[in-house]
């Protein structure tokens, strides 16, 4: 852990022979020689940042991963730091065309002869859960306080006797949001209802209580009708106004949860095939190592999951922008690739009409970690999806019913993106980070992977797996990918993640709010 092996003492990493830049393994100082590249460093280059290996003319494309990550905004000398001051996409972006070459790289996955298993919870209708929570959802922001008050009555640290006899229930969680009224019929309301409907049906909920106000746009009856939901022994609902106000609504909710607890507790874990795993892929607080270590290692684990018959959901459309051609080439069918491009075009229009741009990413933290343009960030983010075929493309919170690697259209903002994935059926999230993002996702467990070992050493209480060993030469992608896959199976079997131990997951519920607030 403490030393970089002598064989890997090279201060930089070259990712492809055709690249114009290499990545600093550690901070580089002006005048330092990099013998493997035949350059002398010109000035300070922080760890994870890029340094030019050859002269690059102003306006010329700059390559990393043998892909264009931007264009030089001025002439760049060999050994010079390549970052915000001399690299952008700006006006030159129009000269950058991606060859979508639909399906040319698609290859079927060879299934394993002996599929892996995990200890899952099988619901009466055949759905398989990795956790067994009781969920309380709000239809509208106006019912959020009541929802949280009900859940607080069942928090283990405050009222341990409330759940003590129900050993098979992981907890009672409140999932609230800021929408549900002040909105008209249309895309925004449809997305909210699709999200809530997906959570009500989620396998990781043993029971659900839905609480409304009574006069909101997102009426309970309309929500149930639109989503084809009906009350049952383990799904109840009511409105605060019908209950007689706040105090009575809280008491009513507590009573309903108590009535549902015995039935929700009647579950047991048993061996089920890994094909029942649906994993949402996320990256947040990315850095210059994300596309070198954690993301491709997760991609290796995804390839293993797909070979075992499971499903992985790649998302964050603004963060695959500029790299979408790598996915269209892997589309199982032309219409799958075309649907992905259609979502890219929607985002271009969406950002334009909101007076934004697709290159609003990377974030300040991403840039401090070495990422310069959205093109560079996207190329690293796509690596989470491994190498298998892209089987389907879904809209936000749409139910995922395909096996293999799929794509869901979501924003890049991690809580909103993961909320859509969980609504679509993800029973686990795997989240890579280079800066130390704080995140969890009830009711689905969230594994955190660090892209660099400095983060692991500094913030290990928040990280489940350190992938920085790849950059330091202590492990390779295959070894780390295998470890991620095995940890996914252990987590699906009930092993708690770091984010679960800290109680993350309720405040991170964030349905995508599209459209005008009126």
N, C-alpha and C positions, 0 to 999 in steps of 0.2 A: 504493500500500500504506500510505502514511504519513498521508494526509489523508482525512477524510470530505468528499466533495463538498459545496459550499455548498447545493445543492438538497436535500441530505439532512442538513442541520445540525440538524433537529428532534431534541431529546434523547430522544424516545420513539418507539416504534413502535406504531401502532394496527393490529390484525389484522382487525377487523371493525367496522362501524358500530354494531352492537348490543352490543359488549363493554363491560363495566363497568370494565375495567382496560386500561392500556397498558404496554408493556415498556420499561424503561430501556435505551437504547443504550449509555450510559455512566453512571458514578456520578452520582446526583442529590443535591444538597445542600438542606437546609432553607431555605425562602425563595426557592428558584429558581422562576422562572415557566416554564410550558409553554404558550406562547400558542396553539398549535394545539388544545389541550384546554381552555383557559380555566381552568387550575388553578394553584395555588401549592403546591409540594412541602412537605410537613410532615415534616421530619426526613430523615435519610440513607436513600437507596434505592440499594443496590448495583447494579452493571451486571447486566442480565439479569433483574432482579426486577420485580415488578408494582407499579404505583401506581394508586390508585382515581381515576376521572375523574368520579364522581358519588357522592352519598350512598347508602350501602347499609345497610338496616335489619338489625338482629340477626335471624338465622334466614333471611334472604333469600338466594336463589341468586346466585352470582357467575359471570359469563360471560367466557370467553376463547375465541377461534375461533367465537364465537356458540354455544358449548356450555357447559353447566354444569361448572365445575371444583371446586365445593364450595359451602359455605354459610357466611355470615358468623357467627362465634361471638360477635360483639358488633357494635354499630353502627360503621360505618367512614365517615370523613369524606372528601370530595374532596381529593386530594393526598396521602392517607395511604398508607404502605407496606402492601401486602397480602401477608401471608405467614403463618407458623405461628402467630403471636400472635393472629390474628383471622380465620383461614380454616381450615375442617376439613370432614370428611364426617360424623363422629360420629353422634349420634342422628338428625340430619336426613336421613341417607342413606336411611332408609325412605321418605321423601317423594319420592325421586328415582327415577322410573321411566323406562326407555328404551323408545322405540317401535321395536321390531325391524322392522316393516314389510318383511317378507321380499321381496327381489327388486325393490323399486320403483325403485331407482336403478341396476339392472344394465343395462349396455349392452355390446354386443359390440365387440371391438376390430377396427378396420379394419387388415388386414395391409398391410405395406409392399410396394410393387411389386418392389423389388430388395433382398432380405434381405442384411444385413451378414454378413461372414464373419470367422473367426479361424483361426489356425494351431493346430489341435488334433492330438492323438494318437488315432488310431482303433484300437481294440482289435479282435482277430479276430472277436469276437461283435457288433461294431457300436457298442459303448459308446465315448464320446468323452471323453478326459482332457485336463485343462489342465496336469497335472504327471505325472512318472513316478518315483514313489518306490518303494522296497522297505520294507515295513512289518513290524515284529515286534510282535505283540500278546500280552498275557498273558490267560489265562482267569481268573486269580485273583490277588489281591495277593501271594500266596506265591511266584509265579513272576516278580514284577516285577524283582527284583534281577538275575536271570539274563537277562531280556529286555534290560535296560539295559546289562548287561555286553557282550552280543553286539553291540548297536548301537554301543557305544563303540569297538569294534574297527574300525568302518568310518567313524568320523567323519573328515571330510576334514582338519581341522586337526591331528589326532593321527596318522593313518595315511593320508596323501594317496595313497600308492601303492596302497591297497586299492581305490579307485574311479577312480583316474586314467585307466585304460584304458577306462572305461565312461562316455563323455562324455554319453550320453543318459539317465543316471540322476541324478535330482536329489538323492539321498541315501538313507541307511538310517536310519529313524526308529523309536524305541521308544515304543509307546503302552501305558501301564500304568494301573491303576486300583486302588481300595481295596476292591473287592467280590469276588464269586465264591464265597464260602463264608460260613458263619454265617447262611445265609438258607434259607428254605423254598421249596418250589415255589409258584408263584403269580405275581402281577403283577411283583414285583421281579425275579425270575429271568427272566421273559419279556422284560422291558425290556432287561436286560443282554445276553441272547442276541441279541435283535433288533439291538442296537447293534453288538455284535461282528460279527454276520453282515453288517450293512451295510458295515462297514469292510473285511471280507475281500473283499466283492464290489466295492468302490469302484473306479471307473475310474482314479483317480489312483494306484492301486497297481499297479505292473508285476509284483510278486511279494509274497507274504505268508508269514510264518512265524508259527505259533500255538504258544505254549509254555504248558503247564500244569504243575501240581505232580504230580497223580496221584490224590490222595484228596479233592479239593475237591467241593463240591456241583455246581459248573458243570463237569461232566465234558466232556472234549473230544468223546467219542462222542455224548453227548446234545446238545451244542451243534450239532455237525454235522448230526445227525438233525433237530433242530428247525428248522434254517435251510436244510436241503436242500443242504448243502455236501459236497464230496468232494475228496480229495487229488488233486493234479495236478502237472505239471512246475513250476508256478509257485505252488503252494499246498501247504506242508508243515506237519506238526505232530508234536509229541511231548511226553512228560511227563518232568519232572526225575527222578522216582523210577525210571522205566523206563530213563533214560539212565545212572543210577548215581551221582547226586548232582550238586552244584553245578558242580564243575570240569569233569566230563565233559559236563554239559548245556551249558555255555558253549561248549566245544570242538565239540560236536555241532552247535549252532546256527550257529557261525561257518562250519563246513564246509558246512552246508546253504545258507546265504546265498551262499557262494562258488559253489556249484553252480548257483544260480538266476541269478546276475548276468549271464552271457552272454545267456541268453534274454530277461531283462528289459530288456537294453540294445538289443535288436533292434527299435527303434521309430524313427519319423520323424514330423515334423510336416507337415501339409498343410492346405490350405484346407477348412474345413467351415462350414456355416451356423451363424449365431448361435443357431438353435433348439436347439443342443446345450448351451447354457449353462443351468445350474441354479444359481441364486444364492441363498444364505441371507442374509437381512437381519437385522442386529443393531444395537442401540444400547446403549451402556454409558457410565457416567460422564456421564449427560445433564445438560443445564443449561437455563436459560430460553430459549436460542436454538435448542435442538435441533428443536423443532417449527416454527421459523420458517425455518431455513436448511438444514442438512444433511439432515434427515429428508424434507421435501418435495422437495428437490433429488434425493435418492435415489429418491423416489417418481416423479419425472419420468423418471429413467433407467429405472425399472421399467416404466413405460408404454411406453417405447421398446423395451425388451427384449421385452415381450409382443407388441408389434406386429411384431417380427422373429421371432416364433415360440418364444421362450425361456420359461423358467420362473423364477419368484421365489417364495421361501418366507418368508412372514411368520410370526413365532413369538412366544414369550414371553407366554403367556396371562395371567399376573398383570399384565402391562404393556400389555394392551389392555383390561383390566377397566374398565368405565365408558365405554368407547368402542366396545364390541363392536357396538352398534346401527348404527354407521357401516359395518360390514362385512356384517351380515346384510341390510342394504338393498341391498348390491351382490352378494348371493349369486346365482349363476347359476341355482340351483334352490332351492326351499324347503327340501328335505332337507339341503342344504349349510349353510344358515343355522341350521337346527335342530340340526345336529351341533355347530356352534360354540357355541351356547347350552348344549348338553349338557355340553361341556367346561368352560364357565364354572361351571355348577352343580356339577360334580365338584370344581373348585377351591374353591368356597365350602365344600363339605363337608370337603374335605381340610384346609383351614386351620382349620376349626372343631374337628375331632377332634384336631388337633395344638395346640390352644389358641393359635392365631394369628389373624390377620385379613388381609384382602386389602390393607388400607392400611398394611401393614408397609413398603411402598414409599411415597415415594421414600427413597433412602439418604441418609446424612448429606451426601455429596458432591453429590447431586442438589439437596438443600435449600439448600446453600451456593450453588449455581449458580442458584437462583431458582425451583425447582419446589416446590410446597407439598403437593399431594395426589396420590394415585394417579390420580384422574380427570384431572387436568391433565397428568400425565406420559403417560397412555395416549393422550390425544388427540393429543399430539405424536408418540408412537411409531407410531400407526396411519398417519401420513402417509408412512412408508417404503413402504407398499404401493401408492402411486399412486392411480389412479382407475378402474382396470379392474375387470372382474367377478371375484368370488371363485369359483374353479372347483371347489375341493375342500378338505376338512378332513381332516388325518391325525393319528394318534396319534404319540407320541414314537418317533423312529427308524424309523417305517414307511416303506417304499419309496414315493417320490414318482413317480407315473407319469403325472400330468396335466400339460398345458401351461398356461401363463398364470400368474396369481396364485393361490397356494394358501396354506393356513394349516396349520402343524404345532403341536400342543399341546406346549409345553415350559415349564419354569420360566423365570423372568426372569433367573436367574444366567447370564451370558453364556457361560462355558465349557461349562456343561451344555447350554444351549440350542443352541449351535452344534454340539456333538458330535452331538446328535440330528439336526440338519439335514444334516450330512455323512453320517451313517449312512443317511439317506434318499436320498442321491445328490447333494447340493450339491457342485459342483466348483469353487465359489468362494464366499467370504464377503465381504460389504461391511458395514463396521462404522462407525457414526457415534459420535462422542464429543465432549463439551464440556469434560470435565475432564482428559482425557488417559489413557484406559484403556490398559494394556499388554496386548496380545493378539496371538495368531497361531493358526493352526489347520491343522496338518499332517493329511492330505496336501493340503488345499485352500488355495490362496493367499488371504490376507485383506487387503483394501484398507481403509485407515483414513481417515475423513473428519472434519475438525474443524468444529465448529459455529460457532466464533468465531475471528477472526483473531489475537486475543491468544494463544490456544493454539498456533496455527500458528507465530507468531513465537517463542514460548517453547520449543516442543517439536516443531519441524519435522522432526527426525530420525525421529520416530515416525509422522508423518502423510503420507499420499499426496496428498490434495487438501484445500485450504482452501475451505470453503463460507462462511466468515465474510464474504466479499466481498458476499454478498447483503444482510446487515444493514447493511453500510457503504455500500451503494449503488453498488458498483463492478461488480456483475454482477447478472443476474436469474436466476430459477429455471430458465428455459429454457436459458440459457447454461451454467450449472453442471451441470444435468442432462445436457446433451449431452456435456460433458467427462467426467462420471462414466461414461456409457455407453461412450465411446471408450476410456477407461482400462480399463474392464472387458474390452474386446476385446483390448487390448494385453497385459493381464495374463494372459488366457486363452491368449495366443499365446506366453507364456514370460517376459515381462518380470517381474522379481522385485519384490515389494512391500517396503516398509520393514520389516515384521515378519519377512519371510523373511530379509532381510539380517542381522537380529539373531539369527536362529535360534529365534524363537518358534514354538510349535506342538506340541511333544511334551508339555510339562508341562501344557498347557491341555486335554488330553484328559480329559473328565469325564462318564462315563455317569451318567444320573439314577438315584440310589439311592432306591427307594421301598420302604417296608415296614420291618418289624422286623429288627434285627440280633440274632441269637440265639446 
